[in-house]
C-alpha cells in the first residue's frame, strides 16, 4: 500500500470532493472512488497518504453493513476487482475503447444515487477539538450551555448532537436545531438526529470492546424514494476521532488513530489554515498511514 492516488480521470465525473471522486454509473447508481487525498481544516493538502483511500473505503463498507439494521444506507457493492467492474458496467463509461483502471479495486464502491441533506450530522461523546476550544471560550458546545469544570477529553454524560452546514468550499458552520429545522424540516431534523445518536451509541460500544474510543464522528444523510438513508462515508479516521482506550486519561489531548496527529503538526508549523497548505514531511506521512491501518485492523480484526 505504498502507492498514492490523489487524482482520477474517468468519464462521467459528477463531483470531486476533498477526498472522494464521484462518477455516474447508471441512472440510479454512482461509482465513488476514495482517493489518497487528505484534508485538514477544510483544505486539501498537497501531499497524499498512501493507501488511505483503501482504508476509508473498506472501513466505511464495514460500518455500513454493521449499522444497516439501524438505518439503511447507499451501499450497493464494494468494488474488489476492476475486471468485475468492467464486465458488469464497462459499457457505462460511454467510451468504447475505455475500461476501468486497476486502481478502482478496493478503494471504490457502487452506491445508490440520493438527494443529499445538506447538513453535517456530528455526534460528540467526549469534549475535544473544536468543541473543547468553544467550551473554553464560551462555556458552550454547539451553542449549548454546559456545566463548568469539564476537562479536555472528558466524556459527556450523554452524547451531543451538534450539526453544521455542509460547505462545498471553505469552513462548515455550526447551526442550531431551529436553523436546521428551517433548512431541512422538523421531521427530517428529528429523524437524522435520532439515527445519528443511535449509530454512534452502537459503534462506540462495539469499538470500545476492541480498545478504541470513538470520541466524536460526523455523518451525512440523503433521501432515496423519500426515505432517509446514510450516505458518503461512515466512522472512518477521516470523519471520526479515534483514541486508544488503554491510554485514555482525561485532562489533556489523547493519542489518536485518526488524522489529529497531522492536524497537530500543521498547527505547530504556523500554517494559517488557508490555502495553500504546506507539504507534509515523509516521516509524518508514514506515521499517519500507519495509524489509519491500525484503526482498520483493530476495528475489523482484519489486515489490509
N, C-alpha and C positions, 0 to 999 in steps of 0.2 A: 504493500500500500504506500509506496514511495512516490507514485505519480501524483501530479497536481492538475486537476481540471478546473480552470477558472472561467472558461468560455465554451459555449456550444454554438453550433451553426447548422441548424436543420431547417427545412421548410416548415411553414405554418406556425411560426412563432407568434404567440398570443400575448405573452407577458414575460418580462425579465425582471425579477425581483432582486433583492440584495443577495440572495443565495440560490434561489430556485429559478429555473427557466421552464416555462410552460408552453406546450405545443398542442394545437388542436389535432386530435387523433380520429375523431368521428363526431357526428352531430351531437352526441351526448357524452363524449369522453375527452379527457385531456391526458397527455403524457407529461409528467413532471419529472424533470431531471435535476437532481440535487448536486450542485457543483461544490468545489472546494473553496469557493469564495467565503470570506469571513467578514462580518461587520461588527462594529463596536460604536456605541453612542450614535447609532443610526447612520453610520458612514461605512461604506465598503472599503476595506483596507487593500492596499496594493499587493499584499503577499497572501497567497493561499495556504491552506493547511492540508497536507497530503492525506488522502483517504477520508477526509471529513465528511464528504457527501455520502459515502457508503455508510458510515456510522449513522448519520442523521436519517437516511432513508430506511435502513434496516431497523433502527430503534423506533421510528415512527410507526412502521409496519407492526412491530411487536405490540406497541401500546394501542394502536387502533384495534387490533384483534382482542387484546386483553379487556378493553373497555367497551366493546361493541354491545354488551348487554346493558350498559348504562345509557348509551346514546349511539345511534347509527353514525357511520362516517362515510367518507367519499371513496375509500379504498376499494378498488376492483381487483387489482392484480399487481404484485411486485414483479418487476422485470428482472429475472435472474440470468437471462441468456438473450443476447442480441439476435441470435439466429431464430429463437422463438418469436421475438417481436417482428422480425422480418417476414416470417412465414404466415403470421396471423394478420399483421397490419401493414405489411410492406407496401401495399397499393395505396395507403392513405397519405404517403408523403407527397403524392401528386407530381413526382418527377420520375419518369420511367427508369432512368438509369441509377437512381439513388437507392441506397439501403441504409438502415440504421447502423451506426458505427458501434464497435465493441464497447466503447465507454458507457453506453447506456445501461449495461448489465450491472445489477446490484445497487446502483445509485438512482434508479428510476422506478416510478410506479404509474400505473394506469388508474385514473380516478374519474368519478362522475363529475360532470360539469354542474356547478352550483352557483346560485346567486349569493355572492358574499355579503355577510352582515358586517358593515364597516366599523367594527369595534374590536379592540384587543381585550380579551377577557382574562384578566390577571388575577390569580389567586395567590395569596401570601400566607404561609403558615408560620413564618419567622420574620423578624424585622431585620432587614439588611438592605444594602444597596441604596437606591433612591428613596426607599421607604424610611430607612434609617436617617438619611440626610434631611428629609422632610420633617421627621419627628423631632430631631434635634433643634431644628429651626423654628417649627411652629407647634409642636406637640400633637401633630396630626399625621395620619397616613391615608392617602387618597382623599384628603379633605375631612376625614372622620377623626374627631377628638378621641385621644387615647389617654389612659391613666399615666400620671407622671411616674418616673423612675424606671422605665423599661431600659434594659441593657441591650447593646448591639448583639444581634444574632439570637436574641431571646425568642422563645416560642410564644405565639399569641394564644390566649385561652381558647379562641376559636379562629379558624382561617378567615381571612378577609378577602372580599371580592372588590378589586379596585380597577375598574375598566378605564381604558384610554381610547383616544381616537386611533384610527388606522391610517397613518400618513404614508402616501406614496413616496414623498421626499421629505427630508427634514425630520423633526422630532415628533413622536407621538405626544399628545397632551392629555392629562387626566380629565375625566368627565364625571359629573355627579350622576346619581341614579335618575334624577329628574331630567338631566340633559340627555342621558342615554334613552330614556323613555321617549323623549321628544324626537330623537333620531331614528329609533328602530321600533318604537311602540311598547306599550306597557306589558303586554303578554309575552312578547319576544324577550324583553329585558328580564322578566322573572324566569322564563324558561332557561335562557342561556346562563343566568346566574346560578340557578339550582343545579343545572347539569355540570357547570364548571366546578362547583364545590363538591359534587358527588364524585366526579372523576379524580379531583385532587385527593379526596379522602381515600379512595380505593388505591390509587397509585402510591400515595405516601405510606400507607400501611404495608403494601407489597414491598416497596423499596427499603423500608426500614428493616424488614426481615432479612434483607440482603446487604445490610450495612451502609445504606445510603439514606441520608435525609434529603427530601425534596423541600428546600426552603421556600421556593416560590416557582411559579410557572405561568406561562401565558398560552391561551388557546384561541382559535378562530372558528367561527361557525358560518354556515351558509344554509340556503334553502334549496331543496330539490322537491319538485311537485308540492310546494307549500309546506313541507316538513323540514324542521331544523336538524341539521347534521353537523358533525365535526369535519373540518377541512384543514388544509395546509399541512402542518407538522404537529406532533404531539409528544410532550415530555422528553425532549432532546436536550443535550448540553447547550444548544443554541437558544432554546426557549425556556430553559429552567436553570435554577441554581441548585446544584447537587453538592452535598457535603458528606464527608466521611463521618459516619456515626461514632466510630471508635475514638475519634479525636475531638468530638464536639465539646465545646466549652464556651458558654455564653459570656458576653462582656468584651468580645473582640471579634475581628474578622475570622472566618473559618477557611481552612484549606478546602479547595473545591475540585470537582471533576469536570467543570464547565469552562467557559472562556473568561472567568473572572481573573485568572492569572494574567491573561492577555490584557484585560482592561486595566489592571493594576500597573502593568508595565507602561501602557500608553499614558496613564495619568502621571506616573513618575518621569516620563520622558519630557513632560512640559507641553505636550500637544494640546491645542486649544479646542479640540473636539469638533473642528470644522474641516471640510476638505481643503487640501489633500492630507491624507493621513500618512504617517511615516512608514517606511519599510520595516518589517519585523526581522530581528536577528535570527539566524538559523537555529541557535540553541533554544530560543523561545518557541519557534515553530515546532521543533521536535517535541518539546515538552507538552505543548498544547495538544498535539496529535496523540501523544501517549495518554493524556488524561481523557480524551474523547473515547479512545479504545477501551480504557479501563472501565469507564462508566457503562459502556455497552456490555462488556463481559460480566461485570458484577450483576447488572440488572437482568440479563437474559440467561446467564450461565453458559454462554457460547463464546467461542473465539471467532474472530472475523477472518 
